[in-house]
Amino acid sequence: MTVTEESVRVTLRKPVERVACRAYLGANQSNIASASDVKVSLAVTEYDLGENFDTATNYRFTAPVSGLYNIIGQVTYVDSSVQADKSYKAMIFKNGTAISGASVTASVAEYVSAVTATEAYLEKDDYIELFAYTSGTGDTVDIYGTSAYTYLVIRLITKEGIKQ
């Protein structure tokens, strides 16, 4: 068999930057006021590819490149501070505005966890934060601080993707 001409199309694609982090609450965050959005002070990173998570001042992720990101947040409330028939939330904020949230209602005084997840298009320098919220007035609640219970995970899916 003789090949006289072979046409091969090659598309060279730049690899997507490795952008990913998992930040968590290293110790309990106490006395969270009811009926207000409170930022979770995620002061420890398990990993931070690209070093885009601020664990010292703002406790937030800042996007190094524009693209589509997968974002997961969980907040776990300490059993001794949880009250029956109140709602407990985890919320993801983008540039100071809620973009995802989940709520659970405690039926008894026991640990409760709220988990929220979303995919969002972030422009370079947009920032993501994890917030907590409880219903009611006058009472405070504590957030359970360990890597397994209160955390934020962010991963760049693609620099291509959808821009809304």
N, C-alpha and C positions, 0 to 999 in steps of 0.2 A: 504494500500500500504506500502510495506516495502522496505526501501532503505538499501541495504547491503554495497554499496560503492559509494561514491560520490567524484568525482575528480573536484577540483576547481583550476583553474590557476589564480593566482593573480600576476600582475606585479606591483611592487612598483616603482613609478617614483618620482624623486625629483622634487619639484615645481621649475619652472623657477623663477629666481630672478626678482624682480620687478624693472625694469629699464625703465624709461621714463622721458622725460622732454619737457617743452615748454618754450623757451627763446625768448625774443623779444627786439626790439629797444625801449628804454624808452623815448628818445627825438630824434628830427630830427638829422640826420647825414649829415652835410653840406659840400659843395664844393668837391663832388666826381669828380675826374678828368676823362675825357673821354678817351676811348681807353686803359683802363688798368683795371685789376681785382683788386677790392677793398674789403677788408674784412668788413663785417657789424659788428659793435660793439654791439653785443647783450648783454646788461649789466643788464637785469632784467629777472628773471625766474618767471613764473606763478606757475609752480611746477617743482620739480627736484627729483624724486624718486631715491635714491641712491647717490645724490649729486655729479653728474658726469659732470656738466656744469660749466665751469670757466667764471664767469661774471666780473671778476676783471682785468685779465691780457691778456689772449689769446682769450677770447670770443669764446670758442669752447667746444664741447662735447668729452669726452674721454671714450671709451668703457671699462667698468669694467670687462666684460666677453666676450669671443668669441661667436659669434652667428649671426643670421640673424636679421637685423634691418629694420624697416620701417622709412623712412626719408622724411619729407616734408618741403620745404622752400618757403617763399614768400618775395618779395621785392616790396614795393610801392614807386613810385617816386612822389615828390611834384609837383603839377600842375604848379606853377610859374617858375619852373626850367626845365620843360619838353618842348622839341622842336619837332615840327612836322617833320615827315619823318626820325626820328632817332630810333634806336633799343635800347631797355632797357631789361636787362637780370637779372635773378636770377640763381645762380649756387651753387651746393653743391660740396664741396671739401672733399676728403678723403686723409689724410696725405699729403696735399699740392697739390693734383692733382684733377682736375674736374672729377666728375663721373656722374653728372646730371645737366642739364640746360634747361632753357626755355627762350624764347625771345618774346617780343611784340614790334610792331612798332607803334609809336604814329601818328595818322593822324591829330591831333590838339594838342595845348598846354593844356593838361588836365591830371589829375592823371592817371597813368598807373601802373598796377601791373603785375608782372611776377611770376608765381607759378611753381615750379618743385618738382617732387616726384620720389623716387626710393626705391627699397629694395636692401640692400647691406650686404654681409657677412663682418663682422668686426672682426679682431683678437683683443684680449685683448690689450689695450693701443693704438689702432688706434684712430685717432681723426677726427671729422667732423666739418666743418666750413661753414658758409653762405657767399657768395660773390656776389657783384653787378658789373655790367659792362654796359657801354653805348657806343654806336658808335659815331664816329665823333672825331674832334680834337678841342682843344682850349677852349671848353665850360665846365662848371662844372654843376653838378646836385645835388639835395638834395634828401635824402631818408626820407620818412615819418615815424616818430617814435611813434607808439603806439602798443599795443598788438594785435589790430585787423588788422594791415596793414603790418608790417614787422616782421617776426618771423621764428623760426626753431622748428620743432616738431620731436622728435626721440623716438621710442619705440622698445624695444627688442621683437621680435616675438617668437624666440625660440633659445635655446642654441644648439639644434640639427640642422637640416637643411643642407644646401648645402655649401660646401666649394669649391671654384673654384680654 
